[in-house]
């Protein structure tokens, strides 16, 4: 029979990941599933976040971890910095209609600090004009999810082979320019226009611990970061074996 001390020892052997701009924990949950202990950081109050987290500015927090040496607790960093001014929706439909306002782009300063850590990392961004290397592009269809939700990832300090993109099975359900289309995927953004219910979003994204629509629409599916986390850990195991 496994004793409590054995459980604590096993958990202590798990590498620790830092989840920056953590939102409600989509990325963090995937990393936990891959085998990491996870700590988050987000500027907003996130009572649904399922792991320990620091509430505050992610750049300031990361700089403090670097200066204090506490960053050495971590083996990996996942960062999803805001870049709404260059996402596809902002530079496309919203801009053409005069919607939205000014948005910050924190990709470059986040990368600069991540480079200072010396740790392997990923920077995640949606499709658009964000200035990141698209070392990986993941899609819900790769994981049998009910969303397409393309996300691009820049890898720092490590590499992995790009997985093949799987053709989509149909359209995203909802209204487009006044016409309604049915399809096997739901639109995990915004409100109205045939958008899914919260339970539909939860099922489509593989997220069960929050029922806040804003958090669901901002999250990445945990399957993405679990795939990345497992790929990273496998790469390190192969390096040690070599």
Phi and psi in degrees as a GROMACS rama.xvg file:
@    title "Ramachandran Plot"
@    xaxis  label "Phi"
@    yaxis  label "Psi"
@TYPE xy
-72.0014  128.857  UNK-2
-91.8709  156.786  UNK-3
-53.8448  -37.5802  UNK-4
-64.4361  -34.8332  UNK-5
-65.8758  -38.4668  UNK-6
-64.2259  -45.3145  UNK-7
-62.6176  -39.8932  UNK-8
-65.4887  -41.6125  UNK-9
-64.4694  -41.4812  UNK-10
-66.8338  -33.4595  UNK-11
-67.1561  -23.2714  UNK-12
-80.1038  -11.5593  UNK-13
-74.1748  132.781  UNK-14
-65.4731  157.254  UNK-15
-108.281  135.537  UNK-16
-116.056  144.418  UNK-17
-103.261  125.683  UNK-18
-108.832  95.4152  UNK-19
-88.4519  144.48  UNK-20
55.4647  54.898  UNK-21
-76.5456  -16.6635  UNK-22
50.0711  -135.324  UNK-23
-89.3929  -2.93889  UNK-24
109.601  19.9425  UNK-25
-60.1356  -50.985  UNK-26
-66.1217  -43.7953  UNK-27
-61.0641  -39.7989  UNK-28
-65.874  -38.8602  UNK-29
-63.9174  -41.7095  UNK-30
-64.3987  -38.4697  UNK-31
-62.658  -41.0174  UNK-32
-64.8877  -28.1719  UNK-33
-77.0414  -17.8343  UNK-34
124.542  13.1437  UNK-35
-100.018  152.534  UNK-36
-84.1823  141.795  UNK-37
-126.67  136.523  UNK-38
-123.088  138.529  UNK-39
-110.629  170.009  UNK-40
-150.908  127.99  UNK-41
-151.138  146.421  UNK-42
-74.5009  -20.0041  UNK-43
-96.4222  159.308  UNK-44
-70.0259  122.487  UNK-45
-125.865  74.7239  UNK-46
-64.5064  -19.0938  UNK-47
-87.7255  -6.50638  UNK-48
-63.2716  126.601  UNK-49
-85.6465  7.3584  UNK-50
-133.174  167.796  UNK-51
-57.9435  139.775  UNK-52
-150.278  155.315  UNK-53
-101.925  127.447  UNK-54
-90.7283  118.098  UNK-55
164.698  -178.532  UNK-56
-67.5506  126.084  UNK-57
-65.2855  -39.0752  UNK-58
-67.0967  -43.5205  UNK-59
-64.0085  -40.6117  UNK-60
-65.8835  -44.1622  UNK-61
-63.0359  -41.8785  UNK-62
-60.9116  -39.005  UNK-63
-66.7457  -40.233  UNK-64
-62.9127  -38.5448  UNK-65
-66.935  -48.208  UNK-66
-63.276  -36.9931  UNK-67
-84.2566  -13.6327  UNK-68
85.505  -4.33425  UNK-69
-65.4572  -17.6343  UNK-70
-61.3809  -20.3495  UNK-71
-69.8521  -8.49067  UNK-72
-68.7148  -19.3801  UNK-73
-103.575  150.615  UNK-74
-107.449  -13.4476  UNK-75
-161.933  147.825  UNK-76
-129.828  132.395  UNK-77
-112.897  129.681  UNK-78
-132.483  132.907  UNK-79
-123.702  68.1352  UNK-80
-65.6837  145.815  UNK-81
-60.5321  136.595  UNK-82
-152.201  42.8827  UNK-83
-63.1642  -22.1221  UNK-84
-69.7673  -13.1436  UNK-85
-124.3  9.58275  UNK-86
-75.8361  161.066  UNK-87
-58.9858  -42.9777  UNK-88
-64.5403  -40.3475  UNK-89
-69.0704  -45.3058  UNK-90
-82.0264  -9.61394  UNK-91
-103.856  -100.748  UNK-92
-58.7875  -49.5543  UNK-93
-59.953  -44.4265  UNK-94
-67.0979  -40.2332  UNK-95
-66.1083  -28.0646  UNK-96
-94.6394  -2.83551  UNK-97
76.2635  21.019  UNK-98
-89.5643  163.532  UNK-99
79.2688  175.537  UNK-100
-132.43  -152.979  UNK-101
-81.979  145.603  UNK-102
-131.441  153.214  UNK-103
-86.4951  155.326  UNK-104
-123.957  106.477  UNK-105
-105.433  11.3023  UNK-106
-62.2962  -51.6237  UNK-107
-62.4758  -49.0235  UNK-108
-65.8105  -30.431  UNK-109
-66.1886  -45.0346  UNK-110
-60.5914  -42.4427  UNK-111
-58.8792  -42.6949  UNK-112
-71.3002  -39.079  UNK-113
-60.8041  -37.4704  UNK-114
-63.6299  -34.3139  UNK-115
-67.3787  -27.645  UNK-116
-67.9137  -28.3003  UNK-117
75.5659  4.53278  UNK-118
-93.7626  152.331  UNK-119
-67.0194  146.074  UNK-120
-152.294  168.823  UNK-121
-130.727  143.822  UNK-122
-114.511  125.012  UNK-123
-105.061  138.078  UNK-124
-147.596  151.354  UNK-125
-74.9776  170.001  UNK-126
-58.9191  144.552  UNK-127
152.874  -147.691  UNK-128
-109.201  15.5447  UNK-129
-58.7387  136.204  UNK-130
-87.0962  76.085  UNK-131
-128.113  156.348  UNK-132
-73.0235  134.487  UNK-133
-93.7399  70.1585  UNK-134
-67.8174  -30.8024  UNK-135
-136.442  142.835  UNK-136
-128.968  120.642  UNK-137
-113.643  153.062  UNK-138
-142.946  145.386  UNK-139
-57.4529  -31.303  UNK-140
-64.1859  -26.3838  UNK-141
-63.9617  -22.4369  UNK-142
-118.322  12.1127  UNK-143
68.8583  29.9057  UNK-144
-90.8912  166.927  UNK-145
-92.8309  20.0155  UNK-146
-132.524  154.279  UNK-147
-85.8381  -60.9256  UNK-148
45.0328  61.1377  UNK-149
-59.4142  135.017  UNK-150
-136.904  138.492  UNK-151
-105.087  147.432  UNK-152
-134.549  127.645  UNK-153
-95.1728  129.751  UNK-154
-101.564  130.307  UNK-155
-117.591  121.25  UNK-156
83.5501  7.27356  UNK-157
-163.243  166.147  UNK-158
-139.605  160.142  UNK-159
-154.27  150.122  UNK-160
-65.7952  140.17  UNK-161
-70.591  129.674  UNK-162
-74.4994  151.43  UNK-163
-68.9817  139.923  UNK-164
-78.5446  133.031  UNK-165
-94.477  130.085  UNK-166
-56.65  143.616  UNK-167
-73.0633  151.259  UNK-168
-88.5094  -4.06734  UNK-169
166.6  -157.032  UNK-170
-93.9153  166.767  UNK-171
-82.3021  130.424  UNK-172
-66.9227  136.931  UNK-173
141.234  -174.953  UNK-174
-90.4747  138.218  UNK-175
-132.702  114.192  UNK-176
52.8196  43.2448  UNK-177
87.5963  -8.17311  UNK-178
-108.792  140.514  UNK-179
-95.173  134.899  UNK-180
-124.775  139.034  UNK-181
-97.3223  162.06  UNK-182
177.292  173.731  UNK-183
-82.4072  -4.55091  UNK-184
-117.544  151.903  UNK-185
-104.654  158.445  UNK-186
-90.4367  110.602  UNK-187
-91.83  54.6093  UNK-188
-159.618  150.333  UNK-189
65.7514  -169.05  UNK-190
-132.546  161.804  UNK-191
70.3323  -174.519  UNK-192
61.4543  33.2151  UNK-193
77.585  19.3867  UNK-194
-65.3167  154.574  UNK-195
-71.3753  160.398  UNK-196
-73.3555  166.31  UNK-197
-59.4908  -46.0804  UNK-198
-59.9926  -36.096  UNK-199
-65.4638  -40.7598  UNK-200
-62.6268  -45.1952  UNK-201
-58.1024  -46.1292  UNK-202
-66.4145  -41.2548  UNK-203
-68.2183  -34.76  UNK-204
-91.1682  -17.3877  UNK-205
75.6123  35.1564  UNK-206
-122.549  121.665  UNK-207
-117.486  -15.0805  UNK-208
-90.9082  -6.24332  UNK-209
-133.393  142.33  UNK-210
-117.79  21.855  UNK-211
-88.8081  118.116  UNK-212
-57.5297  -44.0318  UNK-213
-57.7048  -42.2044  UNK-214
-67.3046  -39.062  UNK-215
-65.0939  -41.8648  UNK-216
-74.452  -20.7543  UNK-217
-89.1336  -16.5894  UNK-218
-78.1318  158.882  UNK-219
-99.392  148.751  UNK-220
-60.5678  136.064  UNK-221
-56.926  -26.2007  UNK-222
-58.6245  -31.3799  UNK-223
-65.5821  -54.4931  UNK-224
-72.562  -25.4516  UNK-225
-66.1071  -42.4905  UNK-226
-60.9313  -45.1423  UNK-227
-64.3586  -45.3712  UNK-228
-61.2957  -42.4438  UNK-229
-66.2623  -40.0193  UNK-230
-62.6664  -41.666  UNK-231
-63.8586  -48.5381  UNK-232
-63.0871  -37.0661  UNK-233
-64.7312  -40.7293  UNK-234
-62.8734  -37.4241  UNK-235
-72.0373  -36.2357  UNK-236
-64.1323  -41.5509  UNK-237
-65.6436  -36.4279  UNK-238
-63.0372  -43.6429  UNK-239
-64.5146  -41.7406  UNK-240
-64.4268  -32.9153  UNK-241
